[in-house]
Amino acid sequence: MIGAIIGDIVGSRFEWNNHRSKDFELFTPACTPTDDSIMIPPAAAATSSSLLTANCVS
C-alpha cells in the first residue's frame, strides 16, 4: 500500500504529460497527492474487511 501511494505521488506530474524515459527525479515540487493517493487506504481497508468477513460466513 505504501508503494502504491508513493508511486502515485511520484507519477502525478506525468499524469497528463507522458514521460517515456526511465531517467527522472523521483520527488520534485511538481509531485502532489492525487485522488488515487487518497483512495488507496480506504480501498485496502474495505478489501481486507470483506475478505475477513467472507472467511467467517459459512
Buried (B, 14 or more C-beta within 10 A) or exposed (E): EEEBBBBBBBBBBEEEEEEEEEEEEEEEEEBEEBEBBEEBEEEEEEEEEEEEEEEEEE
